Amino acid sequence: MKISQKALACNLSPMRKFHPFAVAATNNGKKIYHLNIGQPDIATPPAYFEAVRNFELPVLEYAPSPGLPVLIKAVRDYYDKLGIHYEESDILITTGGSEALQMLMLSILDNGSEVIIPEPFYPNYNTFIKSAGGTIRPLTTSPEGGYRYAFRQKLEALINENTRAIMFTNPGNPTGVVLTHEELRTIADVAKEHNLFVIGDEVYREFVYGGEQLATIGQFEDINENAVIIDSVSKRFSACGARIGTIITRNKELQQNLMKFCQARLSVATLDQIASAALYSVDSDYFDAVRREYKLRRDTCYNKLLEIPGVVVKEPQGAFYMMAALPVDNADTFQKWLLTDFDDNGDTVMFAPGEGFYATPGKGLNEIRIAYVLKQKDLERAMDLLALGIKKYNETHCK
C-alpha cells in the first residue's frame, strides 16, 4: 500500500513534535514549563459557557453550511466596529482558522502553484499549501532585521507565472511583527498590480502593545477582489477549543468555490457556533485587560532573553510569540537534551525549535519560538531554566 506524495511532503508540527519526549520526561517526574504551544491561559469569557448552558433546542441539528446567521451577524457587527462593512454573503464560518486555510488553499492552488509567505511563518501553512499541491515561496527575514518583510522590491522579486497569492500573519506568528499602515498598503498594491490574492491571517488582531489602531487587509476597498481574511475566536477570546473560524472575502467567484468545500463537510458544530456568537458581546475592557497582561509577559520574556549572552532578539509588537536566535549549535538537539538530560530541581522547559518555521533549507537552526502564555511567575521560572539550560548545554557540547 502507498501513502500519497502530498502527505509525505508534509512535516510534523515543530510545536508538537517533541510530545513523546515530554511524556517520557513527565513520567520520569520532571515538571515541564511549556513555551512551545500558543494555548492561552486567560479565562474564556463566561458568555461562552452561559450560551451553552442556555441551549434548549430539542434536536441538535446541522447548521447551514455557510454558518449560523447569529454568528455571521456577530462577525459582521465586529467588523462594523472596525469601520469595515461586510455583507452576510462575504462571510463563511469554518471549523477553526485551520479549516479556513485548508479550504482556501484548495480553492486557489493547483499543482505547482506558489504562495509568497515571509519566513519564519506559522508551520501549518506548509501542510495546508502542500496538501493542495502548492509550495511556499519564502521571503526570508532575519532576527537582526526584526523579521520585517513588507518591501516592494523583495516581494516583486519572488513573483512568477506560478504565483497565486501573498500570505502573512498580522500581528505575526511566530515573530510578533505588527505591520504599519504603509506596509499593509505596500502589500496590497503589489497584490493588486500583479493580480494576486492577498491573504491576511488576522487571528491575533487584538494583541498589539504600542497603542496601534486595530488593522486589517480588508480596510483597502480597492482590493476587494484580491483580499481574503482568515479570522478565528480561538486566540481573540481564549477559546481555542471552540474551533470556530471564518473566511471573509468580497470576491464572489472565490466565495462560490469555497462553498463547495463548506457543503462537502456539511456544517460547523452548531453549539460551538451559538456559544461563539455570544463571545462577540464582550466589551473593550476585556481586551484592555488581556493586552495589559500579555504586554507584561512579553516584557518579562524579552528582558530575560536580553540577559542571556549571545541571544539575538527583537522586541515583538504584537501576538504572544517571539523568535530568538540562541547561542547553541542546533535548537532541535538542544530541545531534546532539555527533555532527556537536563533538569533543575526537577524542572525543565519546552519551546518550538525554529527550523520548522522556515521553508528555506538550513534556516532557523539555532532559532526558537517562545509562546509567552504562562502566568508571570511561571514565565520567570521558564526563562531562568532556558538560560541555565543554554549554559549547561554549551558546557557539555563544546568540550
C-alpha positions as CSV (number, residue, x, y, z in Angstrom):
1,M,0.0,0.0,0.0
2,K,1.2,3.5,-0.7
3,I,1.0,6.8,1.1
4,S,0.4,9.9,-1.0
5,Q,3.3,12.1,-2.0
6,K,1.3,15.1,-0.7
7,A,1.2,13.6,2.8
8,L,4.8,12.5,2.6
9,A,5.8,16.1,1.7
10,C,4.3,17.4,4.9
11,N,6.1,17.6,8.3
12,L,5.1,17.1,11.9
13,S,4.4,20.3,13.8
14,P,7.5,21.8,15.4
15,M,5.2,22.8,18.3
16,R,4.2,19.2,18.9
17,K,6.9,17.0,17.5
18,F,8.7,16.6,20.9
19,H,5.5,15.5,22.6
20,P,6.8,11.8,23.1
21,F,9.9,13.2,24.8
22,A,7.7,15.4,27.0
23,V,5.6,12.5,28.0
24,A,8.7,10.5,28.9
25,A,10.1,13.4,30.9
26,T,6.8,13.8,32.8
27,N,6.7,10.1,33.5
28,N,10.2,10.4,35.0
29,G,9.0,13.0,37.4
30,K,10.0,16.2,35.6
31,K,7.9,19.3,35.6
32,I,7.8,21.0,32.1
33,Y,7.2,24.7,31.6
34,H,5.5,24.8,28.2
35,L,6.5,27.7,25.9
36,N,6.0,25.7,22.8
37,I,2.3,26.0,22.1
38,G,0.2,29.1,21.9
39,Q,-2.5,27.9,24.3
40,P,-3.6,31.0,26.3
41,D,-4.3,30.6,30.0
42,I,-6.5,33.7,30.0
43,A,-10.0,32.7,31.1
44,T,-12.6,32.3,28.3
45,P,-15.3,34.9,28.7
46,P,-18.3,33.5,30.7
47,A,-20.7,34.4,27.9
48,Y,-19.5,31.3,26.0
49,F,-20.4,28.9,28.8
50,E,-23.7,30.7,29.6
51,A,-24.8,30.3,26.0
52,V,-24.0,26.5,26.2
53,R,-26.0,26.2,29.4
54,N,-28.9,28.1,27.9
55,F,-29.1,26.0,24.8
56,E,-32.5,24.2,25.0
57,L,-33.5,23.2,21.4
58,P,-34.8,19.6,21.4
59,V,-32.7,18.5,18.5
60,L,-29.0,19.4,17.8
61,E,-29.4,19.9,14.1
62,Y,-27.0,20.5,11.2
63,A,-26.2,24.2,10.9
64,P,-26.3,25.8,7.5
65,S,-23.1,25.1,5.5
66,P,-22.1,28.8,5.4
67,G,-22.6,29.2,9.2
68,L,-25.4,30.1,11.6
69,P,-26.9,33.6,10.9
70,V,-26.5,34.5,14.6
71,L,-22.7,34.0,14.3
72,I,-22.4,35.6,10.9
73,K,-24.2,38.7,12.3
74,A,-21.8,38.8,15.3
75,V,-18.8,38.7,13.0
76,R,-20.3,41.4,10.7
77,D,-21.0,43.7,13.8
78,Y,-17.5,43.2,15.0
79,Y,-16.1,44.4,11.6
80,D,-18.5,47.2,11.5
81,K,-17.0,48.5,14.7
82,L,-13.6,48.5,12.9
83,G,-15.2,50.6,10.2
84,I,-15.4,47.9,7.6
85,H,-18.8,46.6,6.4
86,Y,-19.3,43.1,5.0
87,E,-22.4,41.5,3.6
88,E,-23.6,38.2,5.0
89,S,-22.5,36.5,1.8
90,D,-18.9,37.7,2.3
91,I,-18.5,35.6,5.5
92,L,-18.2,31.8,5.8
93,I,-17.9,30.1,9.2
94,T,-15.3,27.3,9.4
95,T,-14.0,24.7,11.9
96,G,-11.3,27.0,13.2
97,G,-8.9,29.1,11.2
98,S,-7.2,25.8,10.2
99,E,-10.2,24.7,8.1
100,A,-10.4,28.2,6.7
101,L,-6.8,28.0,5.5
102,Q,-7.3,24.5,4.1
103,M,-10.4,25.3,2.2
104,L,-8.8,28.5,0.8
105,M,-5.8,26.7,-0.5
106,L,-7.9,24.0,-2.1
107,S,-9.8,26.8,-3.8
108,I,-6.9,28.9,-5.2
109,L,-4.0,26.5,-5.8
110,D,-3.2,23.9,-8.5
111,N,-0.2,21.6,-8.6
112,G,2.9,23.8,-8.9
113,S,1.2,26.9,-7.6
114,E,3.2,29.2,-5.3
115,V,2.3,31.3,-2.3
116,I,4.7,34.0,-1.2
117,I,5.0,34.0,2.6
118,P,7.5,35.8,4.8
119,E,9.6,33.3,6.8
120,P,9.6,32.4,9.6
121,F,5.9,31.6,9.4
122,Y,3.2,29.5,11.1
123,P,4.4,26.0,10.2
124,N,0.9,24.6,9.4
125,Y,0.9,26.8,6.3
126,N,3.2,24.3,4.8
127,T,0.8,21.5,5.4
128,F,-2.3,23.3,4.0
129,I,-0.4,24.5,0.9
130,K,1.4,21.2,0.2
131,S,-1.8,19.2,0.6
132,A,-3.4,21.5,-2.1
133,G,-0.5,20.8,-4.5
134,G,1.3,24.1,-3.9
135,T,4.6,25.3,-2.5
136,I,5.7,28.2,-0.3
137,R,7.9,30.8,-2.0
138,P,9.6,32.2,1.1
139,L,10.5,35.8,1.7
140,T,13.4,35.4,4.1
141,T,13.8,37.7,7.1
142,S,16.2,37.7,9.9
143,P,16.3,38.4,13.7
144,E,18.9,41.1,13.1
145,G,16.4,42.9,10.8
146,G,13.5,42.5,13.3
147,Y,11.8,40.0,10.9
148,R,10.3,42.8,8.8
149,Y,9.3,41.9,5.2
150,A,6.9,44.4,3.6
151,F,9.3,45.7,0.9
152,R,8.0,46.1,-2.6
153,Q,11.3,45.1,-4.3
154,K,11.6,41.9,-2.2
155,L,8.0,40.9,-2.8
156,E,8.1,41.6,-6.6
157,A,11.4,39.6,-6.9
158,L,9.5,36.5,-5.9
159,I,6.6,36.8,-8.2
160,N,6.5,34.5,-11.3
161,E,3.9,32.8,-13.5
162,N,3.1,30.3,-10.7
163,T,2.4,32.8,-8.0
164,R,-1.2,32.8,-6.8
165,A,-1.1,34.7,-3.5
166,I,0.8,36.7,-0.9
167,M,0.0,35.5,2.6
168,F,1.1,36.8,6.0
169,T,0.1,36.8,9.7
170,N,-0.6,40.2,11.2
171,P,0.2,40.5,14.1
172,G,2.9,37.9,13.4
173,N,3.1,34.3,14.5
174,P,5.9,33.5,15.2
175,T,7.7,36.9,15.2
176,G,5.3,39.3,16.8
177,V,5.8,41.8,14.0
178,V,2.9,44.3,13.5
179,L,2.6,45.8,10.1
180,T,2.2,49.6,9.8
181,H,-0.5,51.1,7.6
182,E,2.1,51.9,5.0
183,E,3.4,48.3,5.0
184,L,-0.1,46.9,4.6
185,R,-0.6,49.3,1.7
186,T,2.6,48.2,0.0
187,I,1.5,44.5,0.1
188,A,-2.0,45.5,-1.1
189,D,-0.5,47.4,-4.0
190,V,1.8,44.6,-5.1
191,A,-1.1,42.1,-5.0
192,K,-3.4,44.3,-6.9
193,E,-0.8,45.2,-9.6
194,H,0.1,41.5,-10.1
195,N,-3.5,40.2,-9.9
196,L,-2.8,38.1,-6.8
197,F,-4.8,37.1,-3.8
198,V,-3.6,38.8,-0.6
199,I,-4.4,36.7,2.4
200,G,-4.3,38.3,5.9
201,D,-4.3,35.8,8.7
202,E,-5.5,38.2,11.4
203,V,-6.4,35.9,14.3
204,Y,-4.2,37.9,16.7
205,R,-5.6,41.4,15.7
206,E,-6.4,42.5,19.3
207,F,-2.9,41.7,20.6
208,V,-0.9,44.9,19.9
209,Y,1.1,46.6,22.6
210,G,2.1,50.0,21.3
211,G,-1.4,51.6,21.1
212,E,-1.7,50.9,17.4
213,Q,-5.2,51.0,15.8
214,L,-6.5,47.6,15.1
215,A,-5.8,46.9,11.4
216,T,-6.9,44.5,8.6
217,I,-6.2,44.0,5.0
218,G,-9.9,44.4,4.4
219,Q,-9.7,48.2,5.0
220,F,-8.5,48.8,1.4
221,E,-11.6,48.8,-0.8
222,D,-9.6,48.9,-4.0
223,I,-8.5,45.3,-3.4
224,N,-12.0,43.8,-2.7
225,E,-11.3,41.1,-5.4
226,N,-7.9,40.3,-4.0
227,A,-8.3,40.4,-0.2
228,V,-9.1,37.4,1.9
229,I,-9.2,37.5,5.7
230,I,-8.7,34.4,7.9
231,D,-10.1,35.0,11.4
232,S,-11.0,33.0,14.5
233,V,-12.3,33.2,18.0
234,S,-9.5,30.9,19.3
235,K,-6.9,33.4,20.4
236,R,-9.1,36.6,20.5
237,F,-11.4,35.1,23.1
238,S,-9.0,32.5,24.6
239,A,-11.4,29.8,23.1
240,C,-9.1,27.5,21.2
241,G,-11.2,24.5,21.9
242,A,-14.3,26.1,20.3
243,R,-12.8,25.5,16.8
244,I,-14.6,28.4,15.2
245,G,-13.0,30.4,12.4
246,T,-14.0,32.5,9.4
247,I,-13.1,33.2,5.8
248,I,-14.0,36.7,4.7
249,T,-13.8,37.9,1.1
250,R,-15.9,40.1,-1.2
251,N,-14.6,38.0,-4.2
252,K,-17.8,36.3,-5.3
253,E,-16.2,33.7,-7.6
254,L,-13.9,32.7,-4.7
255,Q,-16.9,32.5,-2.3
256,Q,-18.8,30.3,-4.7
257,N,-16.0,27.8,-4.9
258,L,-15.3,27.9,-1.2
259,M,-18.9,27.0,-0.7
260,K,-18.3,23.6,-2.4
261,F,-16.0,22.6,0.4
262,C,-18.3,24.1,3.0
263,Q,-21.1,21.9,1.7
264,A,-18.9,18.9,1.4
265,R,-18.1,19.0,5.1
266,L,-21.8,19.7,5.8
267,S,-21.5,22.2,8.6
268,V,-19.6,23.5,11.6
269,A,-20.6,22.4,15.1
270,T,-23.9,24.1,15.9
271,L,-23.5,24.5,19.6
272,D,-20.0,26.0,19.3
273,Q,-21.3,28.5,16.8
274,I,-24.1,29.6,19.1
275,A,-21.6,29.9,22.0
276,S,-19.0,31.7,19.9
277,A,-21.6,34.3,18.8
278,A,-22.0,35.2,22.5
279,L,-18.3,35.9,22.8
280,Y,-18.6,38.9,20.5
281,S,-20.7,40.5,23.2
282,V,-17.7,41.1,25.4
283,D,-16.8,44.8,25.8
284,S,-13.5,46.6,25.3
285,D,-12.5,46.3,28.9
286,Y,-11.9,42.6,28.3
287,F,-9.4,43.3,25.6
288,D,-7.7,46.1,27.5
289,A,-7.1,43.7,30.4
290,V,-5.8,41.0,28.2
291,R,-3.4,43.3,26.4
292,R,-2.0,44.6,29.7
293,E,-1.4,41.0,30.8
294,Y,0.3,39.9,27.6
295,K,2.4,43.1,27.5
296,L,3.7,42.3,31.0
297,R,4.5,38.7,29.9
298,R,6.2,40.0,26.7
299,D,8.4,42.3,28.7
300,T,9.3,39.6,31.1
301,C,10.5,37.2,28.3
302,Y,12.2,39.9,26.3
303,N,14.1,41.3,29.2
304,K,15.1,37.9,30.4
305,L,16.4,37.0,26.9
306,L,18.5,40.2,26.8
307,E,20.3,39.0,29.9
308,I,21.5,35.8,28.2
309,P,24.8,36.2,26.5
310,G,24.7,35.5,22.7
311,V,21.0,35.7,22.2
312,V,19.7,37.8,19.3
313,V,16.1,39.0,19.8
314,K,14.0,42.0,18.8
315,E,11.1,43.2,20.8
316,P,7.8,41.9,19.3
317,Q,5.0,44.4,18.9
318,G,2.0,42.0,18.9
319,A,0.6,38.5,19.2
320,F,2.0,36.5,22.0
321,Y,5.1,35.0,20.4
322,M,8.7,35.9,19.9
323,M,11.5,34.5,17.9
324,A,15.1,34.5,19.2
325,A,18.4,33.2,17.9
326,L,20.2,31.2,20.7
327,P,23.9,30.6,21.1
328,V,23.5,26.9,20.5
329,D,24.5,24.7,17.6
330,N,21.0,23.3,16.9
331,A,17.7,24.2,18.6
332,D,16.2,20.7,17.9
333,T,19.1,18.9,19.5
334,F,19.0,21.4,22.4
335,Q,15.3,20.9,23.0
336,K,15.6,17.1,23.0
337,W,18.5,17.4,25.5
338,L,16.4,19.7,27.8
339,L,13.8,16.9,28.0
340,T,16.1,13.9,28.3
341,D,19.3,15.1,30.0
342,F,18.5,18.3,31.8
343,D,16.6,19.5,34.9
344,D,16.9,22.0,37.7
345,N,15.3,20.7,40.8
346,G,13.1,18.6,38.7
347,D,12.1,21.4,36.3
348,T,12.8,21.8,32.6
349,V,11.4,23.8,29.7
350,M,10.0,23.4,26.2
351,F,9.9,25.8,23.2
352,A,9.3,25.4,19.5
353,P,12.6,24.9,17.5
354,G,12.9,27.5,14.7
355,E,13.8,25.3,11.7
356,G,10.2,24.2,11.2
357,F,9.1,27.8,10.8
358,Y,11.2,28.2,7.6
359,A,10.9,26.9,4.1
360,T,14.5,27.7,3.2
361,P,16.7,24.7,4.0
362,G,19.2,25.4,6.7
363,K,17.4,28.5,8.1
364,G,16.4,28.8,11.7
365,L,18.6,26.0,13.0
366,N,19.5,28.0,16.2
367,E,16.3,29.9,16.5
368,I,13.3,29.2,18.7
369,R,9.8,30.4,19.1
370,I,8.5,31.3,22.6
371,A,4.8,31.5,23.3
372,Y,4.5,33.7,26.4
373,V,1.2,32.3,27.5
374,L,2.1,31.3,31.1
375,K,1.4,33.2,34.2
376,Q,4.1,35.7,35.3
377,K,5.8,33.6,38.0
378,D,5.9,30.5,35.7
379,L,7.3,32.6,32.8
380,E,10.1,33.9,35.0
381,R,10.9,30.4,36.0
382,A,10.8,29.1,32.4
383,M,13.1,31.8,31.2
384,D,15.6,31.1,34.0
385,L,15.5,27.4,33.1
386,L,16.2,28.4,29.4
387,A,19.2,30.5,30.5
388,L,20.6,27.7,32.7
389,G,19.9,25.1,30.1
390,I,21.9,27.1,27.4
391,K,24.8,27.4,29.8
392,K,24.9,23.7,30.8
393,Y,24.3,22.5,27.2
394,N,27.2,24.5,25.8
395,E,29.4,23.4,28.6
396,T,28.6,19.8,27.7
397,H,28.6,20.0,23.9
398,C,31.5,22.5,23.4
399,K,34.2,20.4,25.2
